[in-house]
Amino acid sequence: MLGIVYLTTDISILAYDYSVGRNVILAHANAVKVYREDFKPHQKGQIGITLNGDWAMPYDDNQESKFKIRGKSKLQN
């Protein structure tokens, strides 16, 4: 997470970002466990994770909407 600049000092927003990320990782870990125990012995497959796969576009041509989208993509990289 080096190089990320948050444009807010509201700790509740920052805590929410980390809470969501934590829950994504925990859900993935649970899915991996179930796959390894129940399906991998028969399917011989692999499981992976994509952490950044969403797309965002501004709601309209308003400069504020465009600015928010640019900020969103910077937070994800």
mmCIF file of the N, C-alpha and C atoms, coordinates in Angstrom:
data_MODEL
# 
_entry.id   MODEL 
# 
loop_
_atom_site.group_PDB 
_atom_site.id 
_atom_site.type_symbol 
_atom_site.label_atom_id 
_atom_site.label_alt_id 
_atom_site.label_comp_id 
_atom_site.label_asym_id 
_atom_site.label_entity_id 
_atom_site.label_seq_id 
_atom_site.pdbx_PDB_ins_code 
_atom_site.Cartn_x 
_atom_site.Cartn_y 
_atom_site.Cartn_z 
_atom_site.occupancy 
_atom_site.B_iso_or_equiv 
_atom_site.pdbx_formal_charge 
_atom_site.auth_seq_id 
_atom_site.auth_comp_id 
_atom_site.auth_asym_id 
_atom_site.auth_atom_id 
_atom_site.pdbx_PDB_model_num 
ATOM 1   N N  . MET A 1 1  ? 0.814   -1.181  0.000   1.00 0.00 ? 1  MET A N  1 
ATOM 2   C CA . MET A 1 1  ? 0.000   0.000   0.000   1.00 0.00 ? 1  MET A CA 1 
ATOM 3   C C  . MET A 1 1  ? 0.869   1.260   0.000   1.00 0.00 ? 1  MET A C  1 
ATOM 4   N N  . LEU A 1 2  ? 2.112   1.157   -0.331  1.00 0.00 ? 2  LEU A N  1 
ATOM 5   C CA . LEU A 1 2  ? 2.966   2.331   -0.365  1.00 0.00 ? 2  LEU A CA 1 
ATOM 6   C C  . LEU A 1 2  ? 2.568   3.242   -1.516  1.00 0.00 ? 2  LEU A C  1 
ATOM 7   N N  . GLY A 1 3  ? 2.632   4.519   -1.298  1.00 0.00 ? 3  GLY A N  1 
ATOM 8   C CA . GLY A 1 3  ? 2.336   5.478   -2.344  1.00 0.00 ? 3  GLY A CA 1 
ATOM 9   C C  . GLY A 1 3  ? 0.879   5.860   -2.457  1.00 0.00 ? 3  GLY A C  1 
ATOM 10  N N  . ILE A 1 4  ? 0.023   5.316   -1.630  1.00 0.00 ? 4  ILE A N  1 
ATOM 11  C CA . ILE A 1 4  ? -1.392  5.654   -1.695  1.00 0.00 ? 4  ILE A CA 1 
ATOM 12  C C  . ILE A 1 4  ? -1.641  6.913   -0.878  1.00 0.00 ? 4  ILE A C  1 
ATOM 13  N N  . VAL A 1 5  ? -2.360  7.839   -1.453  1.00 0.00 ? 5  VAL A N  1 
ATOM 14  C CA . VAL A 1 5  ? -2.697  9.077   -0.758  1.00 0.00 ? 5  VAL A CA 1 
ATOM 15  C C  . VAL A 1 5  ? -4.205  9.133   -0.604  1.00 0.00 ? 5  VAL A C  1 
ATOM 16  N N  . TYR A 1 6  ? -4.671  9.171   0.625   1.00 0.00 ? 6  TYR A N  1 
ATOM 17  C CA . TYR A 1 6  ? -6.098  9.317   0.893   1.00 0.00 ? 6  TYR A CA 1 
ATOM 18  C C  . TYR A 1 6  ? -6.431  10.795  0.974   1.00 0.00 ? 6  TYR A C  1 
ATOM 19  N N  . LEU A 1 7  ? -7.525  11.191  0.352   1.00 0.00 ? 7  LEU A N  1 
ATOM 20  C CA . LEU A 1 7  ? -7.940  12.580  0.336   1.00 0.00 ? 7  LEU A CA 1 
ATOM 21  C C  . LEU A 1 7  ? -8.923  12.874  1.453   1.00 0.00 ? 7  LEU A C  1 
ATOM 22  N N  . THR A 1 8  ? -8.860  12.124  2.531   1.00 0.00 ? 8  THR A N  1 
ATOM 23  C CA . THR A 1 8  ? -9.762  12.325  3.657   1.00 0.00 ? 8  THR A CA 1 
ATOM 24  C C  . THR A 1 8  ? -9.020  12.058  4.956   1.00 0.00 ? 8  THR A C  1 
ATOM 25  N N  . THR A 1 9  ? -9.497  12.660  6.006   1.00 0.00 ? 9  THR A N  1 
ATOM 26  C CA . THR A 1 9  ? -8.968  12.363  7.334   1.00 0.00 ? 9  THR A CA 1 
ATOM 27  C C  . THR A 1 9  ? -10.028 11.670  8.179   1.00 0.00 ? 9  THR A C  1 
ATOM 28  N N  . ASP A 1 10 ? -11.158 11.343  7.582   1.00 0.00 ? 10 ASP A N  1 
ATOM 29  C CA . ASP A 1 10 ? -12.248 10.665  8.287   1.00 0.00 ? 10 ASP A CA 1 
ATOM 30  C C  . ASP A 1 10 ? -11.849 9.216   8.536   1.00 0.00 ? 10 ASP A C  1 
ATOM 31  N N  . ILE A 1 11 ? -11.541 8.899   9.783   1.00 0.00 ? 11 ILE A N  1 
ATOM 32  C CA . ILE A 1 11 ? -11.037 7.568   10.117  1.00 0.00 ? 11 ILE A CA 1 
ATOM 33  C C  . ILE A 1 11 ? -12.059 6.474   9.826   1.00 0.00 ? 11 ILE A C  1 
ATOM 34  N N  . SER A 1 12 ? -13.351 6.791   9.872   1.00 0.00 ? 12 SER A N  1 
ATOM 35  C CA . SER A 1 12 ? -14.361 5.766   9.599   1.00 0.00 ? 12 SER A CA 1 
ATOM 36  C C  . SER A 1 12 ? -14.299 5.303   8.151   1.00 0.00 ? 12 SER A C  1 
ATOM 37  N N  . ILE A 1 13 ? -13.988 6.217   7.234   1.00 0.00 ? 13 ILE A N  1 
ATOM 38  C CA . ILE A 1 13 ? -13.852 5.836   5.821   1.00 0.00 ? 13 ILE A CA 1 
ATOM 39  C C  . ILE A 1 13 ? -12.615 4.971   5.630   1.00 0.00 ? 13 ILE A C  1 
ATOM 40  N N  . LEU A 1 14 ? -11.523 5.352   6.249   1.00 0.00 ? 14 LEU A N  1 
ATOM 41  C CA . LEU A 1 14 ? -10.289 4.577   6.123   1.00 0.00 ? 14 LEU A CA 1 
ATOM 42  C C  . LEU A 1 14 ? -10.453 3.195   6.749   1.00 0.00 ? 14 LEU A C  1 
ATOM 43  N N  . ALA A 1 15 ? -11.098 3.122   7.898   1.00 0.00 ? 15 ALA A N  1 
ATOM 44  C CA . ALA A 1 15 ? -11.323 1.833   8.556   1.00 0.00 ? 15 ALA A CA 1 
ATOM 45  C C  . ALA A 1 15 ? -12.225 0.953   7.703   1.00 0.00 ? 15 ALA A C  1 
ATOM 46  N N  . TYR A 1 16 ? -13.218 1.537   7.048   1.00 0.00 ? 16 TYR A N  1 
ATOM 47  C CA . TYR A 1 16 ? -14.117 0.773   6.180   1.00 0.00 ? 16 TYR A CA 1 
ATOM 48  C C  . TYR A 1 16 ? -13.336 0.123   5.040   1.00 0.00 ? 16 TYR A C  1 
ATOM 49  N N  . ASP A 1 17 ? -12.417 0.864   4.417   1.00 0.00 ? 17 ASP A N  1 
ATOM 50  C CA . ASP A 1 17 ? -11.612 0.311   3.326   1.00 0.00 ? 17 ASP A CA 1 
ATOM 51  C C  . ASP A 1 17 ? -10.859 -0.933  3.779   1.00 0.00 ? 17 ASP A C  1 
ATOM 52  N N  . TYR A 1 18 ? -10.239 -0.870  4.944   1.00 0.00 ? 18 TYR A N  1 
ATOM 53  C CA . TYR A 1 18 ? -9.488  -2.019  5.436   1.00 0.00 ? 18 TYR A CA 1 
ATOM 54  C C  . TYR A 1 18 ? -10.409 -3.160  5.839   1.00 0.00 ? 18 TYR A C  1 
ATOM 55  N N  . SER A 1 19 ? -11.563 -2.838  6.381   1.00 0.00 ? 19 SER A N  1 
ATOM 56  C CA . SER A 1 19 ? -12.529 -3.861  6.776   1.00 0.00 ? 19 SER A CA 1 
ATOM 57  C C  . SER A 1 19 ? -13.013 -4.639  5.560   1.00 0.00 ? 19 SER A C  1 
ATOM 58  N N  . VAL A 1 20 ? -13.301 -3.951  4.478   1.00 0.00 ? 20 VAL A N  1 
ATOM 59  C CA . VAL A 1 20 ? -13.751 -4.612  3.250   1.00 0.00 ? 20 VAL A CA 1 
ATOM 60  C C  . VAL A 1 20 ? -12.655 -5.518  2.710   1.00 0.00 ? 20 VAL A C  1 
ATOM 61  N N  . GLY A 1 21 ? -11.437 -5.011  2.650   1.00 0.00 ? 21 GLY A N  1 
ATOM 62  C CA . GLY A 1 21 ? -10.321 -5.826  2.156   1.00 0.00 ? 21 GLY A CA 1 
ATOM 63  C C  . GLY A 1 21 ? -10.091 -7.068  3.002   1.00 0.00 ? 21 GLY A C  1 
ATOM 64  N N  . ARG A 1 22 ? -10.187 -6.894  4.303   1.00 0.00 ? 22 ARG A N  1 
ATOM 65  C CA . ARG A 1 22 ? -10.023 -8.027  5.217   1.00 0.00 ? 22 ARG A CA 1 
ATOM 66  C C  . ARG A 1 22 ? -11.093 -9.080  4.959   1.00 0.00 ? 22 ARG A C  1 
ATOM 67  N N  . ASN A 1 23 ? -12.323 -8.645  4.787   1.00 0.00 ? 23 ASN A N  1 
ATOM 68  C CA . ASN A 1 23 ? -13.415 -9.593  4.549   1.00 0.00 ? 23 ASN A CA 1 
ATOM 69  C C  . ASN A 1 23 ? -13.272 -10.313 3.218   1.00 0.00 ? 23 ASN A C  1 
ATOM 70  N N  . VAL A 1 24 ? -12.764 -9.644  2.202   1.00 0.00 ? 24 VAL A N  1 
ATOM 71  C CA . VAL A 1 24 ? -12.520 -10.298 0.910   1.00 0.00 ? 24 VAL A CA 1 
ATOM 72  C C  . VAL A 1 24 ? -11.492 -11.415 1.076   1.00 0.00 ? 24 VAL A C  1 
ATOM 73  N N  . ILE A 1 25 ? -10.424 -11.128 1.806   1.00 0.00 ? 25 ILE A N  1 
ATOM 74  C CA . ILE A 1 25 ? -9.379  -12.133 2.003   1.00 0.00 ? 25 ILE A CA 1 
ATOM 75  C C  . ILE A 1 25 ? -9.890  -13.301 2.847   1.00 0.00 ? 25 ILE A C  1 
ATOM 76  N N  . LEU A 1 26 ? -10.667 -13.008 3.891   1.00 0.00 ? 26 LEU A N  1 
ATOM 77  C CA . LEU A 1 26 ? -11.221 -14.087 4.713   1.00 0.00 ? 26 LEU A CA 1 
ATOM 78  C C  . LEU A 1 26 ? -12.196 -14.964 3.927   1.00 0.00 ? 26 LEU A C  1 
ATOM 79  N N  . ALA A 1 27 ? -13.009 -14.351 3.087   1.00 0.00 ? 27 ALA A N  1 
ATOM 80  C CA . ALA A 1 27 ? -13.940 -15.128 2.258   1.00 0.00 ? 27 ALA A CA 1 
ATOM 81  C C  . ALA A 1 27 ? -13.173 -16.014 1.283   1.00 0.00 ? 27 ALA A C  1 
ATOM 82  N N  . HIS A 1 28 ? -12.112 -15.479 0.704   1.00 0.00 ? 28 HIS A N  1 
ATOM 83  C CA . HIS A 1 28 ? -11.294 -16.269 -0.220  1.00 0.00 ? 28 HIS A CA 1 
ATOM 84  C C  . HIS A 1 28 ? -10.642 -17.448 0.510   1.00 0.00 ? 28 HIS A C  1 
ATOM 85  N N  . ALA A 1 29 ? -10.131 -17.181 1.703   1.00 0.00 ? 29 ALA A N  1 
ATOM 86  C CA . ALA A 1 29 ? -9.499  -18.255 2.476   1.00 0.00 ? 29 ALA A CA 1 
ATOM 87  C C  . ALA A 1 29 ? -10.492 -19.377 2.767   1.00 0.00 ? 29 ALA A C  1 
ATOM 88  N N  . ASN A 1 30 ? -11.709 -19.014 3.080   1.00 0.00 ? 30 ASN A N  1 
ATOM 89  C CA . ASN A 1 30 ? -12.746 -20.024 3.337   1.00 0.00 ? 30 ASN A CA 1 
ATOM 90  C C  . ASN A 1 30 ? -13.052 -20.822 2.068   1.00 0.00 ? 30 ASN A C  1 
ATOM 91  N N  . ALA A 1 31 ? -13.139 -20.140 0.943   1.00 0.00 ? 31 ALA A N  1 
ATOM 92  C CA . ALA A 1 31 ? -13.402 -20.825 -0.330  1.00 0.00 ? 31 ALA A CA 1 
ATOM 93  C C  . ALA A 1 31 ? -12.257 -21.776 -0.682  1.00 0.00 ? 31 ALA A C  1 
ATOM 94  N N  . VAL A 1 32 ? -11.025 -21.362 -0.434  1.00 0.00 ? 32 VAL A N  1 
ATOM 95  C CA . VAL A 1 32 ? -9.864  -22.219 -0.703  1.00 0.00 ? 32 VAL A CA 1 
ATOM 96  C C  . VAL A 1 32 ? -9.924  -23.470 0.160   1.00 0.00 ? 32 VAL A C  1 
ATOM 97  N N  . LYS A 1 33 ? -10.243 -23.307 1.422   1.00 0.00 ? 33 LYS A N  1 
ATOM 98  C CA . LYS A 1 33 ? -10.331 -24.447 2.337   1.00 0.00 ? 33 LYS A CA 1 
ATOM 99  C C  . LYS A 1 33 ? -11.380 -25.453 1.859   1.00 0.00 ? 33 LYS A C  1 
ATOM 100 N N  . VAL A 1 34 ? -12.552 -24.954 1.514   1.00 0.00 ? 34 VAL A N  1 
ATOM 101 C CA . VAL A 1 34 ? -13.619 -25.842 1.034   1.00 0.00 ? 34 VAL A CA 1 
ATOM 102 C C  . VAL A 1 34 ? -13.187 -26.538 -0.255  1.00 0.00 ? 34 VAL A C  1 
ATOM 103 N N  . TYR A 1 35 ? -12.593 -25.794 -1.174  1.00 0.00 ? 35 TYR A N  1 
ATOM 104 C CA . TYR A 1 35 ? -12.161 -26.393 -2.442  1.00 0.00 ? 35 TYR A CA 1 
ATOM 105 C C  . TYR A 1 35 ? -11.118 -27.488 -2.200  1.00 0.00 ? 35 TYR A C  1 
ATOM 106 N N  . ARG A 1 36 ? -10.118 -27.164 -1.401  1.00 0.00 ? 36 ARG A N  1 
ATOM 107 C CA . ARG A 1 36 ? -9.051  -28.147 -1.154  1.00 0.00 ? 36 ARG A CA 1 
ATOM 108 C C  . ARG A 1 36 ? -9.563  -29.413 -0.486  1.00 0.00 ? 36 ARG A C  1 
ATOM 109 N N  . GLU A 1 37 ? -10.506 -29.264 0.420   1.00 0.00 ? 37 GLU A N  1 
ATOM 110 C CA . GLU A 1 37 ? -11.017 -30.436 1.139   1.00 0.00 ? 37 GLU A CA 1 
ATOM 111 C C  . GLU A 1 37 ? -12.034 -31.243 0.333   1.00 0.00 ? 37 GLU A C  1 
ATOM 112 N N  . ASP A 1 38 ? -12.899 -30.574 -0.418  1.00 0.00 ? 38 ASP A N  1 
ATOM 113 C CA . ASP A 1 38 ? -14.023 -31.264 -1.052  1.00 0.00 ? 38 ASP A CA 1 
ATOM 114 C C  . ASP A 1 38 ? -13.873 -31.514 -2.557  1.00 0.00 ? 38 ASP A C  1 
ATOM 115 N N  . PHE A 1 39 ? -13.117 -30.697 -3.260  1.00 0.00 ? 39 PHE A N  1 
ATOM 116 C CA . PHE A 1 39 ? -13.101 -30.804 -4.721  1.00 0.00 ? 39 PHE A CA 1 
ATOM 117 C C  . PHE A 1 39 ? -11.736 -31.111 -5.328  1.00 0.00 ? 39 PHE A C  1 
ATOM 118 N N  . LYS A 1 40 ? -10.671 -30.579 -4.767  1.00 0.00 ? 40 LYS A N  1 
ATOM 119 C CA . LYS A 1 40 ? -9.360  -30.743 -5.374  1.00 0.00 ? 40 LYS A CA 1 
ATOM 120 C C  . LYS A 1 40 ? -8.926  -32.195 -5.521  1.00 0.00 ? 40 LYS A C  1 
ATOM 121 N N  . PRO A 1 41 ? -9.203  -33.068 -4.543  1.00 0.00 ? 41 PRO A N  1 
ATOM 122 C CA . PRO A 1 41 ? -8.776  -34.467 -4.714  1.00 0.00 ? 41 PRO A CA 1 
ATOM 123 C C  . PRO A 1 41 ? -9.347  -35.117 -5.986  1.00 0.00 ? 41 PRO A C  1 
ATOM 124 N N  . HIS A 1 42 ? -10.530 -34.703 -6.399  1.00 0.00 ? 42 HIS A N  1 
ATOM 125 C CA . HIS A 1 42 ? -11.158 -35.289 -7.583  1.00 0.00 ? 42 HIS A CA 1 
ATOM 126 C C  . HIS A 1 42 ? -10.884 -34.477 -8.845  1.00 0.00 ? 42 HIS A C  1 
ATOM 127 N N  . GLN A 1 43 ? -10.876 -33.166 -8.724  1.00 0.00 ? 43 GLN A N  1 
ATOM 128 C CA . GLN A 1 43 ? -10.737 -32.306 -9.894  1.00 0.00 ? 43 GLN A CA 1 
ATOM 129 C C  . GLN A 1 43 ? -9.286  -31.992 -10.237 1.00 0.00 ? 43 GLN A C  1 
ATOM 130 N N  . LYS A 1 44 ? -8.405  -32.047 -9.277  1.00 0.00 ? 44 LYS A N  1 
ATOM 131 C CA . LYS A 1 44 ? -6.976  -31.754 -9.473  1.00 0.00 ? 44 LYS A CA 1 
ATOM 132 C C  . LYS A 1 44 ? -6.749  -30.351 -10.038 1.00 0.00 ? 44 LYS A C  1 
ATOM 133 N N  . GLY A 1 45 ? -7.593  -29.405 -9.629  1.00 0.00 ? 45 GLY A N  1 
ATOM 134 C CA . GLY A 1 45 ? -7.508  -28.049 -10.160 1.00 0.00 ? 45 GLY A CA 1 
ATOM 135 C C  . GLY A 1 45 ? -6.724  -27.104 -9.279  1.00 0.00 ? 45 GLY A C  1 
ATOM 136 N N  . GLN A 1 46 ? -6.771  -25.843 -9.645  1.00 0.00 ? 46 GLN A N  1 
ATOM 137 C CA . GLN A 1 46 ? -6.109  -24.778 -8.904  1.00 0.00 ? 46 GLN A CA 1 
ATOM 138 C C  . GLN A 1 46 ? -7.128  -23.711 -8.564  1.00 0.00 ? 46 GLN A C  1 
ATOM 139 N N  . ILE A 1 47 ? -6.826  -22.916 -7.556  1.00 0.00 ? 47 ILE A N  1 
ATOM 140 C CA . ILE A 1 47 ? -7.684  -21.805 -7.189  1.00 0.00 ? 47 ILE A CA 1 
ATOM 141 C C  . ILE A 1 47 ? -6.799  -20.583 -6.991  1.00 0.00 ? 47 ILE A C  1 
ATOM 142 N N  . GLY A 1 48 ? -7.301  -19.428 -7.400  1.00 0.00 ? 48 GLY A N  1 
ATOM 143 C CA . GLY A 1 48 ? -6.554  -18.184 -7.275  1.00 0.00 ? 48 GLY A CA 1 
ATOM 144 C C  . GLY A 1 48 ? -7.466  -17.062 -6.834  1.00 0.00 ? 48 GLY A C  1 
ATOM 145 N N  . ILE A 1 49 ? -6.926  -15.853 -6.819  1.00 0.00 ? 49 ILE A N  1 
ATOM 146 C CA . ILE A 1 49 ? -7.702  -14.688 -6.408  1.00 0.00 ? 49 ILE A CA 1 
ATOM 147 C C  . ILE A 1 49 ? -7.309  -13.492 -7.275  1.00 0.00 ? 49 ILE A C  1 
ATOM 148 N N  . THR A 1 50 ? -8.311  -12.704 -7.626  1.00 0.00 ? 50 THR A N  1 
ATOM 149 C CA . THR A 1 50 ? -8.095  -11.431 -8.306  1.00 0.00 ? 50 THR A CA 1 
ATOM 150 C C  . THR A 1 50 ? -8.525  -10.340 -7.344  1.00 0.00 ? 50 THR A C  1 
ATOM 151 N N  . LEU A 1 51 ? -7.604  -9.493  -6.951  1.00 0.00 ? 51 LEU A N  1 
ATOM 152 C CA . LEU A 1 51 ? -7.894  -8.489  -5.944  1.00 0.00 ? 51 LEU A CA 1 
ATOM 153 C C  . LEU A 1 51 ? -8.383  -7.166  -6.529  1.00 0.00 ? 51 LEU A C  1 
ATOM 154 N N  . ASN A 1 52 ? -8.166  -6.937  -7.794  1.00 0.00 ? 52 ASN A N  1 
ATOM 155 C CA . ASN A 1 52 ? -8.567  -5.667  -8.387  1.00 0.00 ? 52 ASN A CA 1 
ATOM 156 C C  . ASN A 1 52 ? -9.156  -5.937  -9.759  1.00 0.00 ? 52 ASN A C  1 
ATOM 157 N N  . GLY A 1 53 ? -10.465 -6.179  -9.795  1.00 0.00 ? 53 GLY A N  1 
ATOM 158 C CA . GLY A 1 53 ? -11.080 -6.513  -11.064 1.00 0.00 ? 53 GLY A CA 1 
ATOM 159 C C  . GLY A 1 53 ? -12.325 -5.718  -11.383 1.00 0.00 ? 53 GLY A C  1 
ATOM 160 N N  . ASP A 1 54 ? -12.505 -4.572  -10.749 1.00 0.00 ? 54 ASP A N  1 
ATOM 161 C CA . ASP A 1 54 ? -13.721 -3.804  -11.009 1.00 0.00 ? 54 ASP A CA 1 
ATOM 162 C C  . ASP A 1 54 ? -13.445 -2.629  -11.944 1.00 0.00 ? 54 ASP A C  1 
ATOM 163 N N  . TRP A 1 55 ? -14.488 -2.064  -12.467 1.00 0.00 ? 55 TRP A N  1 
ATOM 164 C CA . TRP A 1 55 ? -14.408 -0.970  -13.425 1.00 0.00 ? 55 TRP A CA 1 
ATOM 165 C C  . TRP A 1 55 ? -15.316 0.147   -12.937 1.00 0.00 ? 55 TRP A C  1 
ATOM 166 N N  . ALA A 1 56 ? -14.881 1.369   -13.108 1.00 0.00 ? 56 ALA A N  1 
ATOM 167 C CA . ALA A 1 56 ? -15.695 2.506   -12.678 1.00 0.00 ? 56 ALA A CA 1 
ATOM 168 C C  . ALA A 1 56 ? -15.681 3.592   -13.748 1.00 0.00 ? 56 ALA A C  1 
ATOM 169 N N  . MET A 1 57 ? -16.828 4.210   -13.944 1.00 0.00 ? 57 MET A N  1 
ATOM 170 C CA . MET A 1 57 ? -16.954 5.323   -14.881 1.00 0.00 ? 57 MET A CA 1 
ATOM 171 C C  . MET A 1 57 ? -17.705 6.450   -14.176 1.00 0.00 ? 57 MET A C  1 
ATOM 172 N N  . PRO A 1 58 ? -17.416 7.694   -14.558 1.00 0.00 ? 58 PRO A N  1 
ATOM 173 C CA . PRO A 1 58 ? -18.143 8.803   -13.927 1.00 0.00 ? 58 PRO A CA 1 
ATOM 174 C C  . PRO A 1 58 ? -19.632 8.747   -14.244 1.00 0.00 ? 58 PRO A C  1 
ATOM 175 N N  . TYR A 1 59 ? -20.421 9.209   -13.291 1.00 0.00 ? 59 TYR A N  1 
ATOM 176 C CA . TYR A 1 59 ? -21.876 9.228   -13.449 1.00 0.00 ? 59 TYR A CA 1 
ATOM 177 C C  . TYR A 1 59 ? -22.293 10.157  -14.582 1.00 0.00 ? 59 TYR A C  1 
ATOM 178 N N  . ASP A 1 60 ? -21.568 11.279  -14.717 1.00 0.00 ? 60 ASP A N  1 
ATOM 179 C CA . ASP A 1 60 ? -21.866 12.258  -15.762 1.00 0.00 ? 60 ASP A CA 1 
ATOM 180 C C  . ASP A 1 60 ? -20.571 12.971  -16.145 1.00 0.00 ? 60 ASP A C  1 
ATOM 181 N N  . ASP A 1 61 ? -20.671 14.022  -16.947 1.00 0.00 ? 61 ASP A N  1 
ATOM 182 C CA . ASP A 1 61 ? -19.482 14.757  -17.380 1.00 0.00 ? 61 ASP A CA 1 
ATOM 183 C C  . ASP A 1 61 ? -19.048 15.833  -16.394 1.00 0.00 ? 61 ASP A C  1 
ATOM 184 N N  . ASN A 1 62 ? -19.668 15.877  -15.244 1.00 0.00 ? 62 ASN A N  1 
ATOM 185 C CA . ASN A 1 62 ? -19.321 16.835  -14.211 1.00 0.00 ? 62 ASN A CA 1 
ATOM 186 C C  . ASN A 1 62 ? -17.870 16.599  -13.765 1.00 0.00 ? 62 ASN A C  1 
ATOM 187 N N  . GLN A 1 63 ? -17.107 17.676  -13.565 1.00 0.00 ? 63 GLN A N  1 
ATOM 188 C CA . GLN A 1 63 ? -15.706 17.563  -13.173 1.00 0.00 ? 63 GLN A CA 1 
ATOM 189 C C  . GLN A 1 63 ? -15.561 16.837  -11.827 1.00 0.00 ? 63 GLN A C  1 
ATOM 190 N N  . GLU A 1 64 ? -16.492 17.055  -10.910 1.00 0.00 ? 64 GLU A N  1 
ATOM 191 C CA . GLU A 1 64 ? -16.416 16.395  -9.607  1.00 0.00 ? 64 GLU A CA 1 
ATOM 192 C C  . GLU A 1 64 ? -16.551 14.881  -9.763  1.00 0.00 ? 64 GLU A C  1 
ATOM 193 N N  . SER A 1 65 ? -17.447 14.439  -10.629 1.00 0.00 ? 65 SER A N  1 
ATOM 194 C CA . SER A 1 65 ? -17.615 13.000  -10.868 1.00 0.00 ? 65 SER A CA 1 
ATOM 195 C C  . SER A 1 65 ? -16.345 12.403  -11.464 1.00 0.00 ? 65 SER A C  1 
ATOM 196 N N  . LYS A 1 66 ? -15.754 13.101  -12.397 1.00 0.00 ? 66 LYS A N  1 
ATOM 197 C CA . LYS A 1 66 ? -14.514 12.622  -13.024 1.00 0.00 ? 66 LYS A CA 1 
ATOM 198 C C  . LYS A 1 66 ? -13.384 12.559  -12.003 1.00 0.00 ? 66 LYS A C  1 
ATOM 199 N N  . PHE A 1 67 ? -13.303 13.564  -11.127 1.00 0.00 ? 67 PHE A N  1 
ATOM 200 C CA . PHE A 1 67 ? -12.273 13.594  -10.097 1.00 0.00 ? 67 PHE A CA 1 
ATOM 201 C C  . PHE A 1 67 ? -12.422 12.406  -9.142  1.00 0.00 ? 67 PHE A C  1 
ATOM 202 N N  . LYS A 1 68 ? -13.648 12.093  -8.758  1.00 0.00 ? 68 LYS A N  1 
ATOM 203 C CA . LYS A 1 68 ? -13.887 10.977  -7.847  1.00 0.00 ? 68 LYS A CA 1 
ATOM 204 C C  . LYS A 1 68 ? -13.455 9.651   -8.473  1.00 0.00 ? 68 LYS A C  1 
ATOM 205 N N  . ILE A 1 69 ? -13.706 9.476   -9.748  1.00 0.00 ? 69 ILE A N  1 
ATOM 206 C CA . ILE A 1 69 ? -13.313 8.239   -10.422 1.00 0.00 ? 69 ILE A CA 1 
ATOM 207 C C  . ILE A 1 69 ? -11.800 8.143   -10.506 1.00 0.00 ? 69 ILE A C  1 
ATOM 208 N N  . ARG A 1 70 ? -11.122 9.231   -10.802 1.00 0.00 ? 70 ARG A N  1 
ATOM 209 C CA . ARG A 1 70 ? -9.650  9.198   -10.834 1.00 0.00 ? 70 ARG A CA 1 
ATOM 210 C C  . ARG A 1 70 ? -9.103  8.830   -9.453  1.00 0.00 ? 70 ARG A C  1 
ATOM 211 N N  . GLY A 1 71 ? -9.696  9.374   -8.406  1.00 0.00 ? 71 GLY A N  1 
ATOM 212 C CA . GLY A 1 71 ? -9.273  9.043   -7.059  1.00 0.00 ? 71 GLY A CA 1 
ATOM 213 C C  . GLY A 1 71 ? -9.526  7.586   -6.723  1.00 0.00 ? 71 GLY A C  1 
ATOM 214 N N  . LYS A 1 72 ? -10.644 7.044   -7.196  1.00 0.00 ? 72 LYS A N  1 
ATOM 215 C CA . LYS A 1 72 ? -10.981 5.647   -6.948  1.00 0.00 ? 72 LYS A CA 1 
ATOM 216 C C  . LYS A 1 72 ? -9.935  4.729   -7.572  1.00 0.00 ? 72 LYS A C  1 
ATOM 217 N N  . SER A 1 73 ? -9.557  5.002   -8.808  1.00 0.00 ? 73 SER A N  1 
ATOM 218 C CA . SER A 1 73 ? -8.577  4.116   -9.452  1.00 0.00 ? 73 SER A CA 1 
ATOM 219 C C  . SER A 1 73 ? -7.215  4.236   -8.807  1.00 0.00 ? 73 SER A C  1 
ATOM 220 N N  . LYS A 1 74 ? -6.845  5.408   -8.280  1.00 0.00 ? 74 LYS A N  1 
ATOM 221 C CA . LYS A 1 74 ? -5.567  5.558   -7.611  1.00 0.00 ? 74 LYS A CA 1 
ATOM 222 C C  . LYS A 1 74 ? -5.538  4.765   -6.303  1.00 0.00 ? 74 LYS A C  1 
ATOM 223 N N  . LEU A 1 75 ? -6.655  4.687   -5.619  1.00 0.00 ? 75 LEU A N  1 
ATOM 224 C CA . LEU A 1 75 ? -6.709  3.947   -4.367  1.00 0.00 ? 75 LEU A CA 1 
ATOM 225 C C  . LEU A 1 75 ? -6.572  2.452   -4.602  1.00 0.00 ? 75 LEU A C  1 
ATOM 226 N N  . GLN A 1 76 ? -6.908  1.988   -5.782  1.00 0.00 ? 76 GLN A N  1 
ATOM 227 C CA . GLN A 1 76 ? -6.883  0.556   -6.057  1.00 0.00 ? 76 GLN A CA 1 
ATOM 228 C C  . GLN A 1 76 ? -5.540  0.084   -6.600  1.00 0.00 ? 76 GLN A C  1 
ATOM 229 N N  . ASN A 1 77 ? -4.697  0.964   -6.994  1.00 0.00 ? 77 ASN A N  1 
ATOM 230 C CA . ASN A 1 77 ? -3.405  0.549   -7.573  1.00 0.00 ? 77 ASN A CA 1 
ATOM 231 C C  . ASN A 1 77 ? -2.323  0.491   -6.553  1.00 0.00 ? 77 ASN A C  1 
# 
